[in-house]
């Protein structure tokens, strides 16, 4: 089975498609009224967040460890502790990511695998009730 032998990085099409996914994710966050809660947690200019998420996802999906090389271990939960993240924030983040996945990732199985994995990470980022 081809997909079992390839990383998500390879299956999504490498850096170019991860960049497209991240770009679309932040465009959605910037424009969807439903994502206002998480949008206001970010700087007005999303370029830094865009760059960091791209670098993180590159390594997380099995490609080059760009984030680790530049910033060290991701320590995602620790890096997100300054932000109040509950169910609503998790759901807003997932809304943007799932829409971006639907628009950018053609492979249905890969789209579902990534959505499932993102859901686990988003659940882990919650640091407050509700």
MMTF fields as JSON, N, C-alpha, C and O atoms, coordinates in Angstrom:
{
  "mmtfVersion": "1.0.0",
  "mmtfProducer": "UNKNOWN",
  "numBonds": 519,
  "numAtoms": 520,
  "numGroups": 130,
  "numChains": 1,
  "numModels": 1,
  "chainsPerModel": [1],
  "groupsPerChain": [130],
  "chainIdList": ["A"],
  "bondAtomList": [4, 2, 8, 6, 12, 10, 16, 14, 20, 18, 24, 22, 28, 26, 32, 30, 36, 34, 40, 38, 44, 42, 48, 46, 52, 50, 56, 54, 60, 58, 64, 62, 68, 66, 72, 70, 76, 74, 80, 78, 84, 82, 88, 86, 92, 90, 96, 94, 100, 98, 104, 102, 108, 106, 112, 110, 116, 114, 120, 118, 124, 122, 128, 126, 132, 130, 136, 134, 140, 138, 144, 142, 148, 146, 152, 150, 156, 154, 160, 158, 164, 162, 168, 166, 172, 170, 176, 174, 180, 178, 184, 182, 188, 186, 192, 190, 196, 194, 200, 198, 204, 202, 208, 206, 212, 210, 216, 214, 220, 218, 224, 222, 228, 226, 232, 230, 236, 234, 240, 238, 244, 242, 248, 246, 252, 250, 256, 254, 260, 258, 264, 262, 268, 266, 272, 270, 276, 274, 280, 278, 284, 282, 288, 286, 292, 290, 296, 294, 300, 298, 304, 302, 308, 306, 312, 310, 316, 314, 320, 318, 324, 322, 328, 326, 332, 330, 336, 334, 340, 338, 344, 342, 348, 346, 352, 350, 356, 354, 360, 358, 364, 362, 368, 366, 372, 370, 376, 374, 380, 378, 384, 382, 388, 386, 392, 390, 396, 394, 400, 398, 404, 402, 408, 406, 412, 410, 416, 414, 420, 418, 424, 422, 428, 426, 432, 430, 436, 434, 440, 438, 444, 442, 448, 446, 452, 450, 456, 454, 460, 458, 464, 462, 468, 466, 472, 470, 476, 474, 480, 478, 484, 482, 488, 486, 492, 490, 496, 494, 500, 498, 504, 502, 508, 506, 512, 510, 516, 514],
  "bondOrderList": [1, 1, 1, 1, 1, 1, 1, 1, 1, 1, 1, 1, 1, 1, 1, 1, 1, 1, 1, 1, 1, 1, 1, 1, 1, 1, 1, 1, 1, 1, 1, 1, 1, 1, 1, 1, 1, 1, 1, 1, 1, 1, 1, 1, 1, 1, 1, 1, 1, 1, 1, 1, 1, 1, 1, 1, 1, 1, 1, 1, 1, 1, 1, 1, 1, 1, 1, 1, 1, 1, 1, 1, 1, 1, 1, 1, 1, 1, 1, 1, 1, 1, 1, 1, 1, 1, 1, 1, 1, 1, 1, 1, 1, 1, 1, 1, 1, 1, 1, 1, 1, 1, 1, 1, 1, 1, 1, 1, 1, 1, 1, 1, 1, 1, 1, 1, 1, 1, 1, 1, 1, 1, 1, 1, 1, 1, 1, 1, 1],
  "groupList": [{"groupName": "UNK", "atomNameList": ["N", "CA", "C", "O"], "elementList": ["N", "C", "C", "O"], "formalChargeList": [0, 0, 0, 0], "bondAtomList": [1, 0, 2, 1, 3, 2], "bondOrderList": [1, 1, 2], "singleLetterCode": "X", "chemCompType": "L-PEPTIDE LINKING"}],
  "groupTypeList": [0, 0, 0, 0, 0, 0, 0, 0, 0, 0, 0, 0, 0, 0, 0, 0, 0, 0, 0, 0, 0, 0, 0, 0, 0, 0, 0, 0, 0, 0, 0, 0, 0, 0, 0, 0, 0, 0, 0, 0, 0, 0, 0, 0, 0, 0, 0, 0, 0, 0, 0, 0, 0, 0, 0, 0, 0, 0, 0, 0, 0, 0, 0, 0, 0, 0, 0, 0, 0, 0, 0, 0, 0, 0, 0, 0, 0, 0, 0, 0, 0, 0, 0, 0, 0, 0, 0, 0, 0, 0, 0, 0, 0, 0, 0, 0, 0, 0, 0, 0, 0, 0, 0, 0, 0, 0, 0, 0, 0, 0, 0, 0, 0, 0, 0, 0, 0, 0, 0, 0, 0, 0, 0, 0, 0, 0, 0, 0, 0, 0],
  "groupIdList": [1, 2, 3, 4, 5, 6, 7, 8, 9, 10, 11, 12, 13, 14, 15, 16, 17, 18, 19, 20, 21, 22, 23, 24, 25, 26, 27, 28, 29, 30, 31, 32, 33, 34, 35, 36, 37, 38, 39, 40, 41, 42, 43, 44, 45, 46, 47, 48, 49, 50, 51, 52, 53, 54, 55, 56, 57, 58, 59, 60, 61, 62, 63, 64, 65, 66, 67, 68, 69, 70, 71, 72, 73, 74, 75, 76, 77, 78, 79, 80, 81, 82, 83, 84, 85, 86, 87, 88, 89, 90, 91, 92, 93, 94, 95, 96, 97, 98, 99, 100, 101, 102, 103, 104, 105, 106, 107, 108, 109, 110, 111, 112, 113, 114, 115, 116, 117, 118, 119, 120, 121, 122, 123, 124, 125, 126, 127, 128, 129, 130],
  "secStructList": [7, 2, 2, 2, 2, 1, 7, 2, 2, 2, 2, 2, 6, 1, 2, 2, 2, 2, 2, 2, 2, 2, 2, 2, 2, 2, 2, 2, 2, 2, 2, 7, 4, 4, 4, 2, 2, 2, 2, 6, 6, 1, 7, 1, 1, 7, 2, 2, 2, 2, 2, 2, 2, 2, 2, 2, 2, 2, 2, 2, 6, 6, 1, 7, 7, 2, 2, 2, 2, 2, 2, 7, 1, 7, 7, 2, 2, 2, 2, 2, 6, 6, 1, 7, 7, 7, 2, 2, 2, 2, 2, 2, 2, 2, 2, 2, 2, 2, 2, 2, 2, 2, 2, 2, 7, 7, 7, 2, 2, 2, 2, 2, 2, 2, 2, 2, 2, 2, 2, 2, 2, 2, 2, 2, 2, 7, 7, 1, 7, 7],
  "xCoordList": [0.844, 0.0, 0.889, 1.735, 0.703, 1.564, 1.477, 2.513, 0.278, 0.134, 0.79, 1.239, 0.857, 1.467, 2.984, 3.621, 3.555, 4.995, 5.439, 6.627, 4.513, 4.85, 4.425, 3.436, 5.185, 4.821, 3.668, 3.384, 3.027, 2.001, 2.626, 1.982, 3.865, 4.583, 4.647, 4.372, 5.006, 5.079, 3.695, 3.5, 2.742, 1.393, 0.691, -0.09, 0.967, 0.318, 0.975, 0.381, 2.193, 2.881, 4.006, 4.432, 4.491, 5.658, 5.373, 4.237, 6.451, 6.424, 5.406, 4.699, 5.322, 4.416, 2.967, 2.26, 2.528, 1.136, 0.911, -0.191, 1.934, 1.794, 1.671, 0.861, 2.472, 2.354, 0.948, 0.366, 0.407, -0.943, -1.977, -2.902, -1.826, -2.744, -2.685, -3.72, -1.491, -1.316, -1.84, -2.521, -1.528, -2.002, -3.53, -4.12, -4.163, -5.627, -6.206, -7.221, -5.581, -6.009, -6.072, -7.072, -5.004, -4.978, -5.887, -6.406, -6.088, -7.07, -8.461, -9.21, -8.798, -10.097, -10.217, -11.246, -9.183, -9.204, -9.407, -10.105, -8.804, -8.866, -10.241, -10.608, -11.005, -12.25, -13.531, -14.601, -13.457, -14.682, -15.11, -14.339, -16.315, -16.786, -16.772, -16.582, -16.972, -16.994, -15.639, -15.557, -14.576, -13.234, -12.703, -11.507, -13.574, -13.146, -12.39, -11.398, -12.838, -12.212, -10.744, -9.925, -10.408, -8.992, -8.221, -7.016, -8.898, -8.198, -7.65, -6.536, -8.429, -7.987, -6.818, -6.202, -6.505, -5.342, -4.033, -2.944, -4.156, -2.991, -2.668, -3.513, -1.441, -1.038, -1.842, -2.391, -1.903, -2.642, -2.065, -2.812, -0.753, -0.078, 0.15, 0.825, -0.407, -0.353, 0.886, 1.01, 1.797, 2.929, 3.801, 4.219, 4.077, 4.916, 4.232, 4.866, 2.941, 2.192, 2.163, 2.318, 1.969, 1.934, 3.255, 3.27, 4.353, 5.679, 5.946, 6.468, 5.588, 5.829, 4.984, 5.473, 3.714, 2.862, 3.378, 3.392, 3.799, 4.381, 5.586, 5.692, 6.489, 7.701, 7.358, 7.956, 6.397, 5.979, 5.373, 5.749, 4.433, 3.757, 4.71, 4.509, 5.731, 6.724, 7.288, 7.298, 7.751, 8.317, 7.262, 7.471, 6.123, 5.029, 4.501, 4.065, 4.542, 4.047, 5.134, 4.885, 6.339, 7.395, 8.403, 9.206, 8.376, 9.343, 10.46, 10.707, 11.136, 12.238, 11.781, 10.698, 12.608, 12.308, 12.653, 13.491, 12.008, 12.331, 12.075, 12.876, 10.977, 10.645, 11.677, 12.182, 11.985, 12.943, 14.308, 14.979, 14.723, 16.025, 16.106, 17.165, 14.999, 15.013, 14.637, 15.215, 13.667, 13.114, 13.309, 13.019, 13.785, 13.905, 12.627, 11.759, 12.526, 11.357, 10.078, 10.02, 9.044, 7.816, 7.121, 6.573, 7.129, 6.452, 5.121, 4.881, 4.275, 3.056, 2.189, 1.784, 1.912, 1.03, 1.641, 0.956, 2.912, 3.589, 3.576, 3.356, 3.81, 3.824, 2.439, 2.32, 1.398, 0.035, -0.585, -1.705, 0.111, -0.441, -0.826, -1.787, -0.12, -0.533, -1.919, -2.487, -2.456, -3.741, -4.813, -4.597, -5.964, -7.085, -7.717, -8.355, -7.528, -8.027, -8.986, -8.592, -10.228, -11.264, -11.884, -11.308, -13.053, -13.737, -14.038, -13.875, -14.476, -14.84, -13.631, -13.737, -12.496, -11.282, -10.793, -10.379, -10.85, -10.481, -11.374, -10.893, -12.669, -13.621, -13.421, -13.555, -13.105, -12.844, -11.594, -11.576, -10.552, -9.318, -9.592, -9.134, -10.343, -10.648, -11.548, -11.402, -12.46, -13.297, -12.417, -12.591, -11.479, -10.581, -9.704, -9.527, -9.152, -8.261, -9.021, -8.535, -10.195, -10.945, -11.382, -11.366, -11.77, -12.121, -10.896, -10.981, -9.759, -8.525, -8.155, -7.774, -8.266, -7.995, -8.918, -8.472, -10.206, -11.184, -10.819, -11.018, -10.294, -9.989, -8.629, -8.442, -7.687, -6.305, -5.893, -5.121, -6.395, -5.942, -6.948, -8.093, -6.514, -7.398, -7.647, -8.748, -6.657, -6.747, -7.679, -7.349, -8.839, -9.861, -9.344, -9.588, -8.64, -8.118, -7.096, -7.119, -6.214, -5.221, -5.903, -5.531, -6.882, -7.628, -8.211, -8.127, -8.804, -9.397, -8.329, -8.502, -7.233, -6.14, -5.595, -5.358, -5.395, -4.867, -5.878, -5.508, -7.145, -8.178, -8.219, -8.308, -8.156, -8.161, -6.946, -7.063, -5.789, -4.564, -4.629, -4.24, -5.114, -5.259, -6.239, -6.038, -7.289, -8.275, -7.624, -7.894, -6.776, -6.076, -5.174, -5.137, -4.459, -3.577, -4.4, -4.068, -5.47, -6.315, -6.94, -7.037, -7.361, -7.89, -6.83, -7.128, -5.613, -4.503, -4.152, -3.637, -4.423, -4.087, -5.038, -4.72, -6.199, -7.146, -6.525, -5.937, -6.665, -6.076, -7.071, -6.691, -8.316, -9.372, -10.667, -10.838, -11.563, -12.861, -13.729, -13.629, -14.586, -15.573, -15.128, -15.894],
  "yCoordList": [-1.177, 0.0, 1.239, 1.397, 2.104, 3.263, 4.226, 4.678, 4.555, 5.564, 5.133, 5.987, 3.84, 3.354, 3.541, 3.603, 3.631, 3.763, 5.216, 5.511, 6.114, 7.526, 8.321, 8.001, 9.354, 10.248, 11.155, 11.271, 11.779, 12.772, 13.895, 14.44, 14.239, 15.27, 14.892, 15.717, 13.663, 13.206, 13.127, 13.539, 12.598, 12.415, 13.734, 13.818, 14.768, 16.057, 16.789, 17.697, 16.393, 17.012, 17.939, 18.786, 17.785, 18.539, 19.963, 20.347, 20.736, 22.099, 22.988, 23.749, 22.905, 23.785, 23.625, 24.617, 22.393, 22.167, 22.438, 22.819, 22.248, 22.629, 24.147, 24.663, 24.855, 26.327, 26.741, 27.656, 26.075, 26.403, 26.139, 26.93, 25.039, 24.706, 25.772, 26.255, 26.13, 27.121, 28.479, 29.166, 28.865, 30.146, 30.197, 31.191, 29.12, 29.096, 29.075, 29.724, 28.345, 28.305, 29.718, 30.097, 30.495, 31.844, 32.81, 33.753, 32.597, 33.412, 33.189, 34.141, 31.937, 31.619, 32.212, 32.797, 32.067, 32.624, 34.14, 34.716, 34.76, 36.208, 36.695, 37.841, 35.835, 36.285, 35.671, 36.257, 34.532, 33.905, 34.546, 34.559, 35.07, 35.651, 34.627, 34.992, 33.358, 32.3, 32.082, 31.444, 32.604, 32.396, 33.644, 33.741, 34.578, 35.834, 35.59, 36.266, 34.648, 34.379, 34.011, 34.476, 33.184, 32.812, 33.848, 34.015, 34.534, 35.556, 36.65, 37.13, 37.05, 38.144, 37.732, 38.591, 36.438, 35.972, 36.192, 36.098, 36.484, 36.616, 38.086, 38.962, 38.338, 39.68, 40.106, 39.27, 41.405, 41.906, 41.316, 40.901, 41.282, 40.687, 39.206, 38.861, 38.355, 36.905, 36.236, 35.014, 37.0, 36.386, 35.536, 34.444, 36.016, 35.248, 33.94, 32.885, 34.01, 32.797, 31.842, 30.632, 32.376, 31.579, 30.837, 29.639, 31.554, 30.971, 29.884, 28.819, 30.151, 29.173, 27.92, 26.809, 28.088, 26.91, 26.086, 24.857, 26.747, 26.017, 25.195, 24.011, 25.825, 25.13, 23.974, 22.902, 24.192, 23.122, 21.962, 20.807, 22.272, 21.207, 20.444, 19.254, 21.098, 20.407, 19.214, 18.095, 19.445, 18.357, 17.415, 16.203, 17.958, 17.157, 16.15, 15.059, 16.52, 15.626, 14.704, 13.927, 14.782, 13.858, 14.423, 13.68, 15.732, 16.381, 17.021, 16.647, 17.986, 18.661, 19.285, 19.865, 19.161, 19.652, 21.149, 21.54, 21.956, 23.376, 24.107, 24.95, 23.799, 24.472, 24.132, 25.021, 22.86, 22.407, 23.03, 23.451, 23.095, 23.673, 25.142, 25.611, 25.87, 27.303, 27.649, 28.557, 26.92, 27.293, 26.254, 26.533, 25.082, 24.014, 23.181, 23.301, 22.343, 21.47, 22.298, 23.348, 21.84, 22.638, 22.93, 24.019, 22.003, 22.209, 22.945, 23.995, 22.391, 23.085, 23.56, 24.721, 22.678, 23.071, 24.221, 25.187, 24.108, 25.159, 26.491, 27.54, 26.454, 27.686, 28.325, 29.526, 27.526, 28.046, 28.387, 28.896, 28.119, 28.395, 29.861, 30.115, 30.831, 32.224, 32.559, 33.601, 31.691, 31.938, 31.064, 29.875, 31.657, 30.891, 30.085, 30.637, 28.774, 27.891, 26.887, 26.041, 26.996, 26.068, 25.387, 25.375, 24.825, 24.127, 25.055, 24.664, 26.287, 27.218, 27.547, 27.573, 27.795, 28.131, 26.927, 27.055, 25.754, 24.53, 24.347, 24.038, 24.54, 24.342, 25.374, 25.047, 26.607, 27.635, 27.286, 27.425, 26.832, 26.447, 25.286, 25.283, 24.305, 23.137, 23.509, 22.937, 24.44, 24.9, 25.428, 25.054, 26.294, 26.862, 25.782, 25.755, 24.883, 23.861, 22.863, 22.485, 22.432, 21.474, 22.078, 21.394, 23.343, 23.985, 24.101, 23.874, 24.453, 24.535, 23.162, 23.045, 22.126, 20.766, 20.404, 19.851, 20.717, 20.399, 21.082, 20.514, 22.283, 23.059, 22.729, 22.866, 22.298, 22.154, 20.699, 20.415, 19.783, 18.39, 17.562, 17.378, 17.078, 16.326, 14.898, 14.373, 14.276, 12.888, 12.812, 13.303, 12.19, 12.126, 11.407, 11.855, 10.307, 9.549, 10.382, 10.408, 11.051, 11.896, 13.04, 13.365, 13.642, 14.734, 14.284, 15.008, 13.089, 12.571, 12.247, 12.548, 11.64, 11.327, 12.595, 12.633, 13.63, 14.887, 15.553, 16.074, 15.541, 16.125, 15.408, 16.055, 14.089, 13.319, 13.668, 13.833, 13.776, 14.104, 15.535, 15.777, 16.476, 17.857, 17.94, 18.724, 17.142, 17.145, 16.728, 17.325, 15.715, 15.271, 16.38, 16.615, 17.053, 18.133, 19.293, 19.851, 19.654, 20.775, 20.466, 21.355, 19.238, 18.845, 19.014, 19.475, 18.642, 18.723, 20.179, 20.438, 21.113, 22.515, 23.201, 24.271, 22.599, 23.219, 23.357, 22.414, 24.535, 24.801, 25.475, 25.976, 25.483, 25.989, 25.257, 24.727, 25.23, 24.555, 25.395, 26.621, 24.695, 25.396, 25.775, 26.367],
  "zCoordList": [0.0, 0.0, 0.0, 0.88, -0.967, -1.14, 0.037, 0.523, 0.511, 1.55, 2.859, 3.625, 3.133, 4.365, 4.341, 5.393, 3.15, 3.016, 2.907, 3.041, 2.667, 2.505, 3.725, 4.383, 4.01, 5.097, 4.642, 3.45, 5.599, 5.253, 4.429, 3.532, 4.727, 3.981, 2.497, 1.626, 2.228, 0.843, 0.214, -0.929, 0.96, 0.428, 0.122, -0.826, 0.923, 0.674, -0.498, -1.079, -0.84, -1.968, -1.562, -2.347, -0.335, 0.113, 0.528, 0.806, 0.56, 1.102, 0.403, 1.062, -0.9, -1.652, -1.193, -1.011, -1.007, -0.602, 0.881, 1.277, 1.702, 3.104, 3.199, 3.969, 2.419, 2.391, 1.966, 2.549, 0.959, 0.477, 1.567, 1.749, 2.288, 3.377, 4.469, 4.927, 4.878, 5.944, 5.495, 6.256, 4.276, 3.745, 3.767, 4.192, 3.308, 3.276, 4.687, 4.943, 5.602, 6.992, 7.575, 8.185, 7.388, 7.955, 7.202, 7.799, 5.915, 5.188, 5.773, 5.992, 6.022, 6.612, 8.008, 8.346, 8.815, 10.166, 10.106, 10.941, 9.136, 9.003, 8.538, 8.796, 7.854, 7.234, 7.784, 7.624, 8.412, 8.912, 10.232, 11.191, 10.288, 11.555, 12.695, 13.856, 12.366, 13.383, 14.039, 15.088, 13.436, 13.988, 14.698, 14.974, 14.986, 15.617, 16.92, 17.192, 17.714, 19.002, 18.893, 19.685, 17.923, 17.783, 16.972, 17.165, 16.079, 15.282, 16.181, 15.97, 17.188, 18.06, 18.963, 19.593, 19.034, 19.79, 19.022, 19.589, 17.737, 16.866, 16.613, 16.798, 16.191, 15.791, 14.563, 13.845, 14.337, 13.177, 11.889, 11.002, 11.793, 10.639, 10.944, 11.913, 10.124, 10.366, 9.765, 9.838, 9.178, 8.483, 9.406, 9.021, 10.607, 11.532, 11.924, 11.942, 12.236, 12.584, 11.393, 11.558, 10.222, 8.997, 8.817, 8.536, 8.98, 8.807, 9.852, 9.522, 11.108, 12.172, 11.982, 12.181, 11.598, 11.385, 10.211, 10.277, 9.142, 8.013, 8.464, 8.143, 9.204, 9.644, 10.579, 10.492, 11.47, 12.365, 11.576, 11.776, 10.682, 9.929, 9.023, 8.781, 8.526, 7.702, 8.469, 7.955, 9.682, 10.483, 11.019, 11.047, 11.45, 12.025, 11.013, 11.381, 9.735, 8.682, 8.142, 7.22, 8.709, 8.308, 7.339, 6.774, 7.136, 6.256, 7.055, 8.202, 6.45, 7.143, 8.463, 8.543, 9.481, 10.832, 10.947, 11.759, 10.139, 10.056, 11.365, 11.766, 12.032, 13.287, 14.356, 15.041, 14.496, 15.509, 15.257, 16.199, 14.003, 13.666, 14.068, 14.484, 13.95, 14.235, 15.677, 16.275, 16.23, 17.533, 18.633, 19.797, 18.296, 19.28, 19.332, 18.468, 20.348, 20.49, 20.48, 21.122, 19.757, 19.654, 20.989, 21.157, 21.928, 23.213, 23.0, 23.597, 22.156, 21.74, 22.895, 22.939, 23.808, 24.911, 25.711, 26.047, 26.007, 26.773, 26.027, 26.633, 24.731, 23.939, 23.853, 23.613, 24.048, 23.952, 25.312, 25.359, 26.403, 27.734, 27.967, 28.694, 27.384, 27.607, 27.033, 27.361, 26.19, 25.55, 26.189, 26.424, 26.466, 27.022, 25.893, 24.997, 25.953, 24.904, 25.524, 26.327, 25.143, 25.583, 24.38, 23.292, 24.581, 23.494, 22.317, 21.162, 22.608, 21.532, 20.66, 19.434, 21.284, 20.534, 19.733, 18.581, 20.367, 19.645, 18.42, 17.33, 18.61, 17.511, 16.4, 15.221, 16.764, 15.75, 14.945, 13.722, 15.637, 14.956, 14.002, 12.86, 14.487, 13.654, 12.472, 11.392, 12.653, 11.544, 10.416, 9.257, 10.76, 9.75, 9.116, 7.898, 9.957, 9.414, 8.548, 7.482, 8.977, 8.165, 6.837, 5.814, 6.84, 5.561, 4.666, 3.459, 5.255, 4.469, 3.915, 2.751, 4.742, 4.266, 3.108, 2.103, 3.249, 2.189, 0.875, -0.199, 0.957, -0.248, -0.857, -2.066, -0.036, -0.511, -0.74, -1.657, 0.076, 0.012, -0.801, -0.387, -1.934, -2.823, -2.338, -2.506, -1.75, -1.292, -0.071, 1.008, -0.266, 0.789, 2.034, 3.154, 1.846, 2.986, 3.761, 4.991, 3.051, 3.708, 4.445, 5.572, 3.821, 4.452, 5.786, 6.778, 5.815, 7.05, 8.088, 9.269, 7.66, 8.593, 9.233, 10.441, 8.429, 8.964, 9.887, 10.939, 9.504, 10.362, 11.706, 12.75, 11.691, 12.941, 13.805, 15.019, 13.165, 13.907, 14.453, 15.596, 13.65, 14.118, 15.279, 16.207, 15.236, 16.324, 17.639, 18.681, 17.596, 18.804, 19.349, 20.557, 18.471, 18.902, 19.454, 20.5, 18.754, 19.201, 20.554, 21.4, 20.775, 22.075, 23.164, 24.265, 22.851, 23.798, 24.155, 25.243, 23.261, 23.493, 24.476, 24.993, 24.738, 25.657, 27.044, 27.572, 27.616, 28.918, 29.866, 30.924, 29.485, 30.366, 30.05, 28.952, 31.003, 30.813, 29.893, 29.853, 29.152, 28.322, 26.983, 26.222]
}
